[in-house]
Amino acid sequence: MIDLYRLVKSAVFTVDPETAHGLTIRALASPFAPCVRRAPDPRLAVSAFGLDFPNPIGMAAGFDKNAEVPDAVLRLGFGHVEVGTVTPLAQPGNPKPRMFRLQADHGVVNRLGFNNQGHAAMRARLLARKGRTGIVGVNIGANKDAADRVADYVAGIHAFADLASYFTVNISSPNTPGLRDLQARSQLAELLARTLAARDEVVAKGGRRVPVLLKIAPDVDDAGLDDIAAEVLDKRLDGLVVSNTTLSRNGLREVTLGREAGGLSGRPLFRRATVALAKMRLRVGPDLPIIGVGGIDSGETAYEKIVAGATLLQVYSGLVYEGPSLVGRILDHLAARMSRDGVASISGLTGRWAERWAAVDPDA
């Protein structure tokens, strides 16, 4: 698989990134999609928010926006996959072109704008796979023109409560105007209260209790992180996802493409996202699960994300540059580091260097 991706990577990079993404989804939906057969390492298993993950590596939201290929993704060796972001109504997103590879930086800029087929289309696909194994989280969002954006998140809970392994409430995309305002404390308090109330309504009617996580931006200042942590703890949220893409363009080599509007992901995001992760770990304490996302493209960066405070990890942009074998290389590296560090479980590494990472200047 490593050699195959290296052979085709140069050809893939001649194609517009959004077109290449569409071709990847089609390939995974075909009968010839690859399948990685790997013996599970019990040391890499993680228990978090009531779920048992076979390994800590997940596919981040944004890859499989419409739940077209979650099982094919899991067969690549991922411990979980997060589909979406999905909004109640289908929407086209922002005008094209809206994805840009920053090859010199191993980064990606996107301003997709929650393009997706809506609740009904995703629900039909998830219903078709009901009863299959594998952890599939649903990342929910709000339509761009929604009069009551919080109501859109409530609708997402009701739409997928019987199908989602967990929910991620995404209020951190920079590509829907005003969406990040929901991270402000007063608005966040209302959002979490109404969203969790919707989850509790489902439980009261005999449904199962689905964990709810919150995905935040890496650009929140310390006071904002204080407010988010306070609301997360007060509302007894099940976990956090840190982080989404960044608006920062600090230190880029691809200056021209770096000026494109949108969120930056990939290697340039790693430091900023990891600092935000560590700061949140120190604020919420050792027990709240946090999924670390942003700039993971090697076993070394995955390890650093965990010791900064991550319980679980997610990758996406790193796969663009490293290919699907990245998952196995990360797992091998983590297992080797655990042996070297004398750690019996991957969870034993979580947050051991949080204070060190929290003190790092993200713009250095």
C-alpha positions as CSV (number, residue, x, y, z in Angstrom):
1,M,0.0,0.0,0.0
2,I,2.9,2.3,0.8
3,D,4.5,1.9,-2.7
4,L,1.1,2.1,-4.4
5,Y,0.3,5.5,-2.9
6,R,3.8,6.8,-3.7
7,L,3.3,5.7,-7.3
8,V,0.0,7.4,-7.7
9,K,0.5,10.5,-5.5
10,S,2.1,12.6,-8.1
11,A,-0.8,11.9,-10.5
12,V,-3.3,12.6,-7.8
13,F,-1.7,16.0,-7.1
14,T,-2.3,17.0,-10.7
15,V,-6.0,16.9,-10.1
16,D,-8.0,19.6,-8.3
17,P,-8.1,18.5,-4.6
18,E,-11.9,18.4,-4.4
19,T,-12.1,16.3,-7.5
20,A,-9.4,14.0,-6.1
21,H,-11.4,13.7,-2.9
22,G,-14.5,12.7,-4.8
23,L,-12.6,10.0,-6.7
24,T,-11.3,8.7,-3.4
25,I,-14.8,8.3,-2.1
26,R,-15.8,6.5,-5.2
27,A,-12.8,4.2,-5.0
28,L,-13.7,3.3,-1.4
29,A,-17.3,2.6,-2.4
30,S,-16.2,0.1,-5.0
31,P,-15.8,-3.7,-4.4
32,F,-12.1,-3.3,-4.9
33,A,-11.5,-1.0,-1.9
34,P,-8.5,-1.9,0.1
35,C,-8.8,-3.8,3.4
36,V,-6.0,-3.8,6.0
37,R,-5.8,-7.0,8.1
38,R,-4.0,-6.2,11.3
39,A,-4.0,-8.1,14.5
40,P,-5.4,-5.8,17.3
41,D,-3.0,-4.8,20.0
42,P,-4.9,-4.7,23.3
43,R,-2.4,-2.1,24.6
44,L,-3.8,0.4,22.0
45,A,-7.4,-0.1,22.9
46,V,-9.2,2.9,24.5
47,S,-12.4,3.1,26.5
48,A,-13.9,6.6,26.4
49,F,-17.4,8.0,26.9
50,G,-18.9,4.5,27.3
51,L,-17.4,3.2,24.0
52,D,-14.6,0.7,23.4
53,F,-12.2,1.8,20.6
54,P,-9.9,-0.9,19.2
55,N,-7.3,1.7,18.6
56,P,-7.0,5.5,19.2
57,I,-6.9,6.5,15.5
58,G,-10.0,7.9,13.8
59,M,-10.9,9.5,10.5
60,A,-11.9,13.1,11.2
61,A,-15.1,14.7,10.0
62,G,-15.0,16.3,6.6
63,F,-13.7,13.2,4.8
64,D,-17.0,11.3,4.6
65,K,-19.4,14.1,4.7
66,N,-22.5,12.1,3.7
67,A,-21.7,8.7,5.4
68,E,-21.1,7.1,2.0
69,V,-18.1,4.9,3.0
70,P,-17.8,4.6,6.8
71,D,-17.3,0.8,6.7
72,A,-14.7,1.1,4.0
73,V,-12.8,3.6,6.1
74,L,-12.9,1.3,9.1
75,R,-11.5,-1.5,7.0
76,L,-8.4,0.7,6.4
77,G,-7.5,0.1,10.1
78,F,-9.1,3.1,11.8
79,G,-10.5,2.6,15.3
80,H,-13.5,4.9,14.5
81,V,-14.8,7.2,11.8
82,E,-16.7,10.5,12.2
83,V,-19.1,11.3,9.4
84,G,-20.4,14.8,8.5
85,T,-20.5,17.7,9.1
86,V,-24.2,17.2,8.3
87,T,-26.9,19.9,8.4
88,P,-30.7,19.5,8.5
89,L,-31.1,20.6,4.9
90,A,-28.8,19.8,2.0
91,Q,-26.7,22.8,1.0
92,P,-24.1,23.3,-1.8
93,G,-21.5,25.1,0.3
94,N,-19.3,27.9,-1.0
95,P,-18.4,28.5,-4.6
96,K,-15.6,26.5,-6.2
97,P,-12.6,26.4,-6.2
98,R,-12.7,26.0,-2.4
99,M,-9.8,23.5,-1.5
100,F,-6.1,24.2,-2.0
101,R,-3.1,22.1,-1.3
102,L,-0.1,23.9,0.2
103,Q,2.4,21.3,-0.9
104,A,5.5,23.0,0.5
105,D,3.8,23.2,3.9
106,H,2.0,19.8,3.8
107,G,-1.1,21.8,4.5
108,V,-4.6,22.3,3.0
109,V,-6.8,25.3,3.0
110,N,-10.6,24.8,2.6
111,R,-13.6,27.0,2.6
112,L,-16.1,24.2,1.7
113,G,-18.9,25.7,3.9
114,F,-20.6,22.5,5.2
115,N,-21.5,21.2,1.7
116,N,-23.6,18.1,2.3
117,Q,-26.7,16.2,1.3
118,G,-28.6,16.8,4.5
119,H,-30.1,14.7,7.3
120,A,-32.4,12.5,5.2
121,A,-29.7,11.3,2.9
122,M,-27.3,10.5,5.7
123,R,-30.0,8.8,7.8
124,A,-30.9,6.5,4.9
125,R,-27.2,5.4,4.5
126,L,-26.7,4.9,8.3
127,L,-30.0,2.9,8.5
128,A,-28.7,0.6,5.7
129,R,-25.6,-0.2,7.8
130,K,-27.5,-0.6,11.1
131,G,-26.3,-3.7,13.1
132,R,-22.8,-3.6,11.7
133,T,-19.9,-3.3,14.0
134,G,-17.6,-0.3,14.2
135,I,-17.7,3.1,15.9
136,V,-19.3,5.8,13.7
137,G,-19.7,9.2,15.2
138,V,-21.9,11.9,13.6
139,N,-20.7,15.5,13.4
140,I,-23.7,17.8,13.3
141,G,-23.9,21.4,12.2
142,A,-26.3,24.2,11.3
143,N,-27.4,25.4,7.9
144,K,-25.9,28.7,6.7
145,D,-29.3,30.5,6.5
146,A,-30.9,28.9,9.6
147,A,-33.0,31.4,11.6
148,D,-32.3,29.4,14.8
149,R,-28.9,27.6,14.5
150,V,-29.3,25.9,17.9
151,A,-32.5,24.3,16.7
152,D,-30.5,22.8,13.8
153,Y,-28.2,21.0,16.3
154,V,-31.3,19.8,18.3
155,A,-32.7,18.4,15.0
156,G,-29.4,16.6,14.4
157,I,-29.7,14.8,17.8
158,H,-33.2,13.7,17.0
159,A,-32.3,12.6,13.5
160,F,-29.4,10.3,14.4
161,A,-29.9,9.3,18.1
162,D,-30.7,5.7,17.1
163,L,-27.8,5.4,14.7
164,A,-24.8,7.5,15.9
165,S,-22.1,6.0,18.2
166,Y,-21.6,9.5,19.4
167,F,-22.3,13.1,18.4
168,T,-19.9,15.9,17.8
169,V,-21.4,19.4,17.9
170,N,-19.4,21.4,15.4
171,I,-19.4,25.1,16.2
172,S,-15.8,25.8,15.1
173,S,-15.8,25.8,11.3
174,P,-14.5,29.2,10.0
175,N,-16.5,28.8,6.8
176,T,-20.0,29.5,8.0
177,P,-20.3,33.2,8.9
178,G,-21.0,33.7,12.6
179,L,-20.8,30.0,13.5
180,R,-17.8,30.4,15.8
181,D,-19.8,33.0,17.8
182,L,-21.5,30.0,19.4
183,Q,-18.3,29.4,21.3
184,A,-18.9,32.6,23.3
185,R,-20.1,31.6,26.8
186,S,-23.7,32.8,26.8
187,Q,-24.4,31.3,23.4
188,L,-22.5,28.1,24.2
189,A,-24.5,27.7,27.4
190,E,-27.8,27.8,25.5
191,L,-26.4,25.5,22.8
192,L,-25.2,22.8,25.2
193,A,-28.3,23.0,27.3
194,R,-30.7,22.6,24.4
195,T,-28.6,20.0,22.7
196,L,-28.2,17.8,25.8
197,A,-31.9,18.3,26.6
198,A,-32.7,16.8,23.2
199,R,-30.5,13.9,24.0
200,D,-32.2,13.4,27.3
201,E,-35.6,13.5,25.7
202,V,-34.6,10.6,23.5
203,V,-33.4,8.6,26.6
204,A,-36.7,9.4,28.4
205,K,-38.6,7.9,25.5
206,G,-36.6,4.7,25.8
207,G,-33.7,5.5,23.5
208,R,-30.1,4.9,24.3
209,R,-27.9,7.6,25.8
210,V,-25.6,8.8,23.0
211,P,-22.4,10.7,24.1
212,V,-22.2,14.3,23.0
213,L,-18.9,16.0,22.3
214,L,-18.0,19.6,21.4
215,K,-15.6,20.6,18.6
216,I,-13.7,23.8,19.2
217,A,-11.4,26.1,17.2
218,P,-7.6,26.3,17.8
219,D,-7.8,30.2,17.7
220,V,-9.7,30.7,21.0
221,D,-7.8,32.9,23.5
222,D,-7.2,31.8,27.1
223,A,-10.2,33.6,28.4
224,G,-12.4,31.9,25.8
225,L,-10.9,28.5,26.7
226,D,-11.7,29.3,30.4
227,D,-15.3,29.9,29.4
228,I,-15.6,26.8,27.2
229,A,-14.1,24.6,29.9
230,A,-16.5,26.0,32.5
231,E,-19.5,25.3,30.4
232,V,-18.4,21.9,29.4
233,L,-17.9,20.9,33.0
234,D,-21.1,22.6,34.2
235,K,-23.2,20.8,31.5
236,R,-21.3,17.5,32.1
237,L,-20.5,17.1,28.4
238,D,-19.1,13.7,27.4
239,G,-16.0,15.1,25.7
240,L,-14.2,17.5,23.5
241,V,-12.7,17.5,20.0
242,V,-9.7,19.9,19.8
243,S,-9.4,21.3,17.2
244,N,-10.9,22.4,13.9
245,T,-8.9,24.3,11.3
246,T,-7.2,27.6,11.9
247,L,-7.4,31.1,10.5
248,S,-3.7,31.7,11.3
249,R,-1.2,31.7,8.4
250,N,1.9,32.0,10.5
251,G,5.1,30.7,9.0
252,L,3.7,29.4,5.7
253,R,6.1,28.9,2.7
254,E,3.2,28.7,0.2
255,V,2.5,32.4,0.6
256,T,0.2,32.9,-2.4
257,L,-2.1,29.9,-1.7
258,G,-1.9,30.7,2.0
259,R,-3.8,33.9,1.3
260,E,-6.9,31.9,0.2
261,A,-9.8,32.4,2.6
262,G,-10.7,29.4,4.7
263,G,-9.5,27.1,7.4
264,L,-5.9,25.8,7.3
265,S,-5.3,22.2,8.2
266,G,-2.3,19.8,8.0
267,R,1.2,20.2,9.3
268,P,1.0,24.0,9.8
269,L,-1.9,23.4,12.3
270,F,-0.1,21.0,14.5
271,R,1.6,23.3,17.0
272,R,-1.5,25.6,17.4
273,A,-3.9,22.7,17.8
274,T,-1.7,20.8,20.2
275,V,-1.2,23.9,22.4
276,A,-5.0,24.4,22.5
277,L,-5.4,20.7,23.4
278,A,-3.0,20.9,26.3
279,K,-4.5,24.0,27.6
280,M,-8.0,22.4,27.6
281,R,-6.6,19.3,29.2
282,L,-5.3,21.3,32.1
283,R,-8.6,23.2,32.4
284,V,-11.0,20.2,32.3
285,G,-8.8,17.8,34.3
286,P,-7.5,14.3,33.6
287,D,-10.7,12.4,33.1
288,L,-12.8,14.1,30.4
289,P,-12.1,12.4,27.1
290,I,-10.5,14.7,24.4
291,I,-10.1,13.8,20.8
292,G,-6.9,15.4,19.5
293,V,-7.0,16.6,15.8
294,G,-4.8,18.8,13.7
295,G,-1.5,18.2,11.9
296,I,-1.0,14.5,12.7
297,D,1.1,13.1,9.9
298,S,3.5,10.7,11.6
299,G,3.8,8.4,14.6
300,E,5.9,11.2,16.3
301,T,3.1,13.8,16.0
302,A,0.5,11.3,17.1
303,Y,2.6,10.5,20.2
304,E,3.0,14.3,21.0
305,K,-0.7,14.8,20.7
306,I,-1.4,12.1,23.2
307,V,1.1,13.2,25.8
308,A,-0.3,16.8,25.3
309,G,-3.7,15.5,26.5
310,A,-5.5,13.5,23.8
311,T,-7.5,10.4,24.7
312,L,-8.1,9.6,21.1
313,L,-6.8,11.0,17.8
314,Q,-8.2,11.8,14.4
315,V,-6.4,12.4,11.1
316,Y,-7.4,13.7,7.6
317,S,-5.1,16.1,5.9
318,G,-2.1,14.0,6.8
319,L,-3.5,11.2,4.7
320,V,-3.4,13.5,1.7
321,Y,0.4,13.6,1.9
322,E,1.2,10.3,3.6
323,G,-1.5,7.9,2.2
324,P,-3.6,5.3,4.0
325,S,-0.6,3.4,5.4
326,L,-0.2,6.3,7.8
327,V,-2.6,4.6,10.2
328,G,-0.5,1.5,10.5
329,R,2.7,3.5,10.9
330,I,1.2,5.5,13.7
331,L,0.0,2.4,15.5
332,D,3.4,0.8,15.2
333,H,5.1,3.9,16.5
334,L,2.8,4.2,19.5
335,A,3.3,0.6,20.4
336,A,7.0,1.0,20.2
337,R,7.0,4.1,22.3
338,M,4.8,2.3,24.9
339,S,7.3,-0.5,25.1
340,R,10.2,2.0,25.5
341,D,8.3,4.0,28.1
342,G,7.1,1.0,30.0
343,V,3.4,1.8,29.6
344,A,0.9,-1.0,29.6
345,S,-1.9,1.0,28.0
346,I,-2.0,3.9,25.6
347,S,-4.2,5.8,28.1
348,G,-1.3,5.8,30.4
349,L,0.4,8.4,28.2
350,T,-2.5,10.8,28.0
351,G,-1.6,14.3,29.3
352,R,1.8,13.4,30.8
353,W,3.4,16.4,29.0
354,A,0.3,18.7,29.1
355,E,2.0,21.4,31.1
356,R,5.0,21.5,28.8
357,W,2.8,21.8,25.7
358,A,0.5,24.4,27.3
359,A,3.5,26.7,27.8
360,V,4.5,26.6,24.1
361,D,4.0,29.7,22.0
362,P,1.8,28.6,19.1
363,D,3.2,31.3,16.8
364,A,6.9,30.5,17.6
